[in-house]
Amino acid sequence: TPVAIHRRLSGQHVKERIVGSAHRLVYGVLACLSLLVSGMVLLIFDIVVDHTVAVATAVCTFAVMVLLLVALPTHLVRRHA
């Protein structure tokens, strides 16, 4: 897909729009991935252990994923710039 988009839009000076759109899409995908993994943790722990423990574990999992996938890269970019 990226090659097809590049070939189709080459020379039309829309690079900034494409990069901005791709940036927002990646954050959306990362958010969905975090929710998916947290939901799987919730389901598994709810069946195996207890609902309260499952909710706490899923919330912690979601927080760690947000820290690793959003906060850490943002911090590193600001620190490097």
Buried (B, 14 or more C-beta within 10 A) or exposed (E): EEEEEEEEEEEEEEEEEBEEEEEEEEEEEBBEEBEEBBEEBBEEBBEEEEEEEBBEBBEEBBEEBBEEBBEEEEEEEEEEE
